[in-house]
Amino acid sequence: MTRRRHPGGPIIVMHTTRDQKDKANPYTLMLMSSMPGDIKAVDFRWTRAVAGKCDVVHLHWPELLLRDSLAWKRVLRKVLFTVMYLRWAATRMPIVETVHNISPHEPGSRYERKILSALSRRTTAWIKLNPVDISVPAGRIVEIPHGHYRDWFKDCPRPDFARGRYLFFGLIRPYKNVEGLIDAFTQLNDPDTSLRIVGASSDPAFHDAILVLQAQRDDVSAECTFVSDWQLAEEIGRAELVVLPYKEFYNSGAALLALSLGRPVLTSRSRASELLQDEFGKEWVLLYSGLLSGADLKDALQLRRELQTECAMPDLSQREWSSISDAHAKLYLSVSKPRRG
């Protein structure tokens, strides 16, 4: 879509993400790079947030701006966040937030909850990634789907899958229930299957448990660290079934990543995952109810084999970045008009 440039120059939109291509979420990087000429997407900097030029702020996981493993850095972040918030409030900065999760997966401090609640009450517009209802304290709600990852990984290898291989990938965090997947795979007790776990974990106890498990079993392997896009694409390609045993499923970039690379996904049943299954089909999105069990793993793999068609890729037409970029640009322009006028 071609747009006329705003008479005051392009709309400057600051996204709360950092340009760390080895560890950053590709979603925000793809969104920023897809913007048309009348939108200038810039990444987050504290100097830009507290004193720089900006027309719209787009929040992604805002709690991460306050968190750090070092106590002195957490204190510094609190100070900077407070100054930033006061500036945005004084200047009536338009704020857009994408609801990536219904709530933060790990509880934050009392200050974090208080300041983020205040920020939420000042938010101009919320973007939800699917038709599931969300509750917000203020602002309008716009539905814009999560884009695919096909172009991001277009130059990466696509190996043939290894029959019987289950894969979990992504950051290993408590809500993702990786321990539950390991227990279910242990119940399965099928010599023709294997489990592969790929993703960084900050929990030393989990590292130790994985090392013990790998020493005891030849059918379990893990790489608990960040991996390159190239290696991740290869790991996903070699899986017959990607398993994401999340305790709650609202939105999953990992599920869309697997589907973008032509691998089917098994995940927990929820309203959001049912909508994903409706979109892509039961041969691509398989669901289980309750706690994941060995029987669920066995049944899902058997069902996938029965339903598998000659189509090597799911239909990603509803996830094209051209329409997603268009919808974001339209929203930025609408929320920035009163301030610029």
C-alpha positions in Angstrom: 0.0 0.0 0.0 1.4 3.4 -1.0 0.9 6.3 1.5 1.6 10.0 1.3 4.3 11.1 3.7 3.1 13.0 6.8 3.8 16.7 6.3 5.9 16.7 9.5 8.1 13.8 8.2 7.8 10.1 9.0 6.1 9.0 12.2 8.9 7.8 14.6 7.9 4.7 16.5 10.1 3.4 19.3 9.8 -0.3 20.0 10.8 -1.6 23.4 13.3 -4.2 22.0 17.0 -4.2 21.4 18.6 -5.0 18.1 20.5 -8.1 19.3 20.0 -10.4 16.3 21.7 -13.4 18.0 19.2 -13.4 20.9 16.3 -11.0 20.1 12.9 -12.2 19.2 12.7 -12.1 15.4 9.1 -11.0 15.6 9.9 -7.4 16.7 12.8 -7.2 14.2 10.6 -8.3 11.3 7.8 -5.9 12.3 10.2 -3.0 12.5 11.8 -3.8 9.2 8.5 -4.2 7.4 7.3 -0.6 8.0 6.5 1.6 5.0 8.2 4.9 4.2 6.0 7.1 6.4 6.8 5.1 9.5 10.4 5.1 11.0 10.8 2.3 13.5 13.6 2.7 16.0 14.7 0.3 18.7 14.7 1.2 22.4 17.4 3.2 24.1 17.1 4.7 27.5 18.5 8.0 26.2 15.9 8.0 23.5 13.1 7.1 26.0 13.9 9.8 28.5 15.1 12.7 26.2 15.0 11.7 22.5 12.5 12.4 19.8 9.6 10.0 19.4 6.0 10.2 18.2 4.7 6.8 19.3 5.9 4.2 21.8 5.2 0.5 21.0 5.6 -1.7 24.1 6.6 -5.4 23.8 7.0 -7.2 27.1 7.5 -3.9 29.1 8.4 -5.8 32.3 11.7 -6.8 30.8 12.8 -3.1 30.9 12.8 -3.4 34.7 14.4 -6.8 35.2 18.1 -7.7 35.5 20.1 -10.3 37.3 22.2 -7.7 39.1 20.6 -5.7 42.0 22.3 -2.4 41.2 21.1 -2.6 37.6 17.5 -3.2 38.8 17.7 -0.1 40.9 19.0 1.9 38.0 16.3 0.6 35.7 13.6 1.7 38.3 15.0 5.2 38.3 15.1 5.4 34.5 11.7 3.8 34.1 10.2 6.3 36.5 11.7 9.3 34.6 10.6 7.8 31.3 7.0 7.3 32.6 6.8 10.8 33.9 8.0 12.2 30.6 5.5 10.2 28.7 2.7 11.3 31.0 3.7 15.0 30.8 3.9 14.9 27.0 0.9 12.7 26.5 2.9 10.2 24.5 0.7 7.9 22.5 1.4 4.3 23.7 0.6 1.1 21.8 1.1 -2.3 23.5 1.1 -5.7 21.9 -0.4 -8.3 24.2 2.1 -11.1 23.7 0.9 -12.8 26.9 -2.2 -12.3 29.0 0.1 -11.6 32.0 3.9 -11.8 32.7 4.9 -15.4 33.0 7.1 -14.7 36.0 5.9 -12.5 38.9 7.6 -9.1 39.2 8.3 -6.9 42.2 5.7 -4.7 43.9 7.2 -1.6 42.1 7.0 -3.4 38.8 3.3 -4.3 39.2 2.5 -0.7 40.3 4.3 1.2 37.6 3.2 -1.2 34.8 -0.4 -0.8 36.0 0.0 3.0 35.8 1.4 2.6 32.3 -1.5 0.4 31.3 -4.0 3.0 32.3 -2.2 5.5 30.0 -2.0 3.1 27.0 -3.7 4.5 23.9 -4.3 1.2 22.0 -3.8 -2.5 22.5 -2.9 -5.0 19.8 -4.2 -8.5 20.4 -2.8 -11.3 18.3 -5.9 -13.5 17.9 -9.7 -13.2 18.5 -9.4 -14.3 22.1 -10.9 -11.6 24.4 -8.6 -9.6 26.5 -9.3 -7.3 29.4 -7.5 -3.9 29.5 -7.9 -0.9 31.8 -8.1 1.7 29.1 -7.6 2.3 25.3 -8.9 0.8 22.2 -8.3 -2.9 21.1 -7.2 -3.8 17.6 -6.6 -7.3 16.3 -3.5 -7.8 14.2 -2.2 -11.4 13.8 1.3 -12.6 14.4 3.4 -12.8 11.2 5.1 -15.9 9.9 8.8 -16.5 10.1 9.2 -18.0 6.6 11.3 -15.1 5.2 13.5 -14.8 8.2 14.6 -18.4 7.8 14.5 -18.6 4.0 18.2 -19.2 3.6 18.5 -21.8 6.3 18.6 -25.5 5.6 15.5 -27.7 5.6 16.6 -31.3 6.3 14.4 -34.3 6.2 12.9 -35.2 9.6 14.1 -38.1 11.7 11.2 -40.5 12.2 10.0 -40.6 15.8 11.8 -37.5 17.0 10.0 -35.1 19.3 11.4 -31.6 19.7 11.0 -28.8 22.2 12.7 -25.5 21.4 12.8 -22.0 22.9 13.7 -20.4 26.2 13.2 -22.9 29.0 11.0 -21.2 31.6 8.7 -22.7 34.2 5.4 -22.0 32.4 6.6 -23.9 29.4 6.5 -27.2 31.4 9.5 -28.9 29.9 9.7 -31.1 32.9 6.2 -32.3 32.1 7.3 -33.2 28.6 10.3 -35.2 29.9 8.0 -37.1 32.3 5.5 -37.8 29.4 8.3 -39.0 27.1 9.6 -41.3 29.9 6.1 -42.8 30.2 6.0 -43.4 26.4 8.9 -45.9 26.6 9.0 -46.4 22.8 12.4 -47.5 21.4 11.5 -46.0 18.0 11.2 -42.4 19.4 13.6 -39.8 20.7 13.3 -36.5 22.5 15.4 -33.4 21.7 15.4 -30.2 23.8 17.0 -27.0 22.5 16.9 -23.8 24.3 18.6 -21.6 27.0 17.9 -22.1 30.6 19.0 -20.0 33.6 18.2 -22.7 36.1 21.3 -24.7 37.2 19.0 -27.5 38.7 17.5 -28.0 35.2 20.9 -28.3 33.6 22.0 -30.9 36.2 18.8 -32.9 35.7 19.3 -32.9 31.9 22.9 -34.0 32.2 21.8 -36.9 34.4 19.0 -37.9 32.1 21.2 -37.8 29.0 23.7 -40.1 30.8 21.0 -42.5 31.6 19.1 -42.6 28.3 20.3 -42.7 24.7 17.0 -41.4 23.4 17.1 -38.0 25.1 19.5 -35.2 24.1 19.6 -31.5 24.9 21.4 -28.3 24.1 20.6 -25.8 26.8 21.9 -22.7 25.3 21.1 -20.1 22.6 21.6 -21.5 19.1 22.0 -19.7 15.8 19.1 -19.4 13.3 20.8 -21.8 11.1 21.1 -24.5 13.8 17.5 -23.8 15.0 16.1 -24.3 11.5 18.0 -27.6 11.3 16.8 -28.8 14.7 13.2 -28.0 13.8 13.5 -29.6 10.3 14.8 -32.9 11.9 11.8 -33.1 14.2 8.8 -35.2 13.2 6.7 -33.4 15.8 7.4 -30.2 17.7 5.9 -30.3 21.2 5.1 -27.2 23.2 3.7 -28.3 26.5 2.8 -24.9 27.8 0.7 -24.7 31.0 -1.3 -21.9 29.3 -1.5 -21.1 25.6 -2.5 -17.6 24.4 0.1 -16.8 21.7 3.1 -18.7 20.7 5.8 -17.4 18.3 7.4 -20.9 18.6 4.4 -22.6 17.2 4.3 -20.2 14.2 8.0 -20.6 13.7 7.7 -24.4 13.5 4.7 -24.1 11.1 6.7 -21.6 9.0 9.4 -24.3 8.6 6.8 -26.9 7.7 6.8 -28.9 11.0 3.6 -29.9 12.8 3.0 -28.8 16.4 1.5 -30.5 19.5 0.4 -28.2 22.3 -2.2 -27.8 25.1 -5.8 -27.2 24.3 -7.1 -23.7 24.9 -9.3 -21.3 23.0 -6.3 -19.8 21.3 -4.8 -23.1 20.3 -8.1 -24.3 18.9 -8.2 -21.1 16.7 -4.7 -22.0 15.5 -5.9 -25.5 14.7 -8.9 -24.1 12.8 -6.6 -21.9 10.8 -3.9 -24.5 9.8 -5.8 -27.8 10.1 -5.6 -30.8 12.4 -2.7 -32.2 10.5 -0.5 -29.2 11.4 -1.8 -28.3 14.9 -2.5 -31.2 17.3 -4.0 -30.7 20.7 -4.1 -32.5 24.0 -6.2 -31.8 27.1 -5.1 -31.8 30.8 -1.6 -32.9 31.7 0.6 -34.1 28.9 1.1 -37.9 29.0 3.0 -40.5 27.1 -0.3 -41.6 25.5 -0.8 -38.0 24.2 2.6 -38.1 22.5 2.0 -41.5 21.0 -1.6 -40.6 19.8 -0.4 -37.3 18.3 2.4 -38.8 16.3 0.1 -41.6 15.0 -2.6 -39.0 14.1 -0.1 -36.8 12.3 1.0 -39.8 10.2 -2.6 -40.6 9.3 -3.5 -37.1 8.4 -0.3 -36.1 6.6 -0.8 -34.9 3.1 1.5 -34.2 0.2 1.5 -30.5 1.1 4.9 -29.8 2.6 3.9 -26.5 4.1 0.8 -25.1 5.9 -1.1 -22.2 4.5 0.5 -19.1 5.9 -1.6 -16.6 3.8 -3.2 -15.0 6.8 0.2 -14.3 8.3 1.7 -12.2 5.5 3.8 -9.3 6.7 2.5 -6.9 4.0 -1.0 -6.8 5.6 0.4 -6.9 9.1 2.7 -4.0 8.4 -0.2 -2.1 6.8 -2.4 -2.6 9.9 0.3 -1.4 12.3 1.1 1.7 10.2 -2.6 2.6 10.1 -2.7 2.4 13.9 0.4 4.4 14.4 -0.9 7.1 12.2 -4.2 7.3 13.9 -2.8 7.5 17.5 -0.2 10.1 16.5 -2.5 12.5 14.7 -3.9 14.4 17.8 -0.4 14.9 19.2 1.2 15.9 16.0 -1.7 18.2 15.1 
